[in-house]
Amino acid sequence: MLYENDPWYLKYPIVILGLLIFVVYTRSLSLGYTYLDDTILMLDKSSDNEHLSNIFKVFSEGVFHPKDIYYRPILRITFIIERQILFLFPTEKFTVYAMHHAHFVNLVLHLISVSFVV
């Protein structure tokens, strides 16, 4: 419960955390893809990410290969949702322009998840 004489930072925790996340992660908007996850899950599996109906397929296979022991469905679902959002900004291929959008979508998803914690 908030009171009138509480400090300002207790009244607006989502705004403060949002600004902090934005300041810390803004540099990532200008970076490229990393070799491991981004290359495999965004570029090599781009056909899996193109259709929203593949979300159900994610629950029955591993993260890197169908028979893989690593099971991370939420990670793959975020890549599928991110790809659907990137379809709103048409590009011929994943260029630097598309990478900036992908990193921005990740930043927004991070802000949303932090707001659920507060």
Secondary structure as a PSIPRED ss2 file (coil, helix, strand):
# PSIPRED VFORMAT (PSIPRED V4.0)

   1 M C   1.000  0.000  0.000
   2 L C   1.000  0.000  0.000
   3 Y C   1.000  0.000  0.000
   4 E C   1.000  0.000  0.000
   5 N C   1.000  0.000  0.000
   6 D C   1.000  0.000  0.000
   7 P C   1.000  0.000  0.000
   8 W H   0.000  1.000  0.000
   9 Y H   0.000  1.000  0.000
  10 L H   0.000  1.000  0.000
  11 K H   0.000  1.000  0.000
  12 Y C   1.000  0.000  0.000
  13 P H   0.000  1.000  0.000
  14 I H   0.000  1.000  0.000
  15 V H   0.000  1.000  0.000
  16 I H   0.000  1.000  0.000
  17 L H   0.000  1.000  0.000
  18 G H   0.000  1.000  0.000
  19 L H   0.000  1.000  0.000
  20 L H   0.000  1.000  0.000
  21 I H   0.000  1.000  0.000
  22 F H   0.000  1.000  0.000
  23 V H   0.000  1.000  0.000
  24 V H   0.000  1.000  0.000
  25 Y H   0.000  1.000  0.000
  26 T H   0.000  1.000  0.000
  27 R H   0.000  1.000  0.000
  28 S H   0.000  1.000  0.000
  29 L H   0.000  1.000  0.000
  30 S H   0.000  1.000  0.000
  31 L C   1.000  0.000  0.000
  32 G C   1.000  0.000  0.000
  33 Y C   1.000  0.000  0.000
  34 T C   1.000  0.000  0.000
  35 Y C   1.000  0.000  0.000
  36 L C   1.000  0.000  0.000
  37 D H   0.000  1.000  0.000
  38 D H   0.000  1.000  0.000
  39 T H   0.000  1.000  0.000
  40 I H   0.000  1.000  0.000
  41 L H   0.000  1.000  0.000
  42 M H   0.000  1.000  0.000
  43 L H   0.000  1.000  0.000
  44 D H   0.000  1.000  0.000
  45 K C   1.000  0.000  0.000
  46 S H   0.000  1.000  0.000
  47 S H   0.000  1.000  0.000
  48 D H   0.000  1.000  0.000
  49 N H   0.000  1.000  0.000
  50 E C   1.000  0.000  0.000
  51 H C   1.000  0.000  0.000
  52 L H   0.000  1.000  0.000
  53 S H   0.000  1.000  0.000
  54 N H   0.000  1.000  0.000
  55 I H   0.000  1.000  0.000
  56 F H   0.000  1.000  0.000
  57 K H   0.000  1.000  0.000
  58 V H   0.000  1.000  0.000
  59 F C   1.000  0.000  0.000
  60 S C   1.000  0.000  0.000
  61 E C   1.000  0.000  0.000
  62 G C   1.000  0.000  0.000
  63 V C   1.000  0.000  0.000
  64 F C   1.000  0.000  0.000
  65 H C   1.000  0.000  0.000
  66 P C   1.000  0.000  0.000
  67 K C   1.000  0.000  0.000
  68 D C   1.000  0.000  0.000
  69 I C   1.000  0.000  0.000
  70 Y C   1.000  0.000  0.000
  71 Y C   1.000  0.000  0.000
  72 R C   1.000  0.000  0.000
  73 P H   0.000  1.000  0.000
  74 I H   0.000  1.000  0.000
  75 L H   0.000  1.000  0.000
  76 R H   0.000  1.000  0.000
  77 I H   0.000  1.000  0.000
  78 T H   0.000  1.000  0.000
  79 F H   0.000  1.000  0.000
  80 I H   0.000  1.000  0.000
  81 I H   0.000  1.000  0.000
  82 E H   0.000  1.000  0.000
  83 R H   0.000  1.000  0.000
  84 Q H   0.000  1.000  0.000
  85 I H   0.000  1.000  0.000
  86 L H   0.000  1.000  0.000
  87 F C   1.000  0.000  0.000
  88 L C   1.000  0.000  0.000
  89 F C   1.000  0.000  0.000
  90 P C   1.000  0.000  0.000
  91 T C   1.000  0.000  0.000
  92 E C   1.000  0.000  0.000
  93 K C   1.000  0.000  0.000
  94 F C   1.000  0.000  0.000
  95 T C   1.000  0.000  0.000
  96 V H   0.000  1.000  0.000
  97 Y H   0.000  1.000  0.000
  98 A H   0.000  1.000  0.000
  99 M H   0.000  1.000  0.000
 100 H H   0.000  1.000  0.000
 101 H H   0.000  1.000  0.000
 102 A H   0.000  1.000  0.000
 103 H H   0.000  1.000  0.000
 104 F H   0.000  1.000  0.000
 105 V H   0.000  1.000  0.000
 106 N H   0.000  1.000  0.000
 107 L H   0.000  1.000  0.000
 108 V H   0.000  1.000  0.000
 109 L H   0.000  1.000  0.000
 110 H H   0.000  1.000  0.000
 111 L H   0.000  1.000  0.000
 112 I H   0.000  1.000  0.000
 113 S H   0.000  1.000  0.000
 114 V H   0.000  1.000  0.000
 115 S H   0.000  1.000  0.000
 116 F H   0.000  1.000  0.000
 117 V H   0.000  1.000  0.000
 118 V C   1.000  0.000  0.000
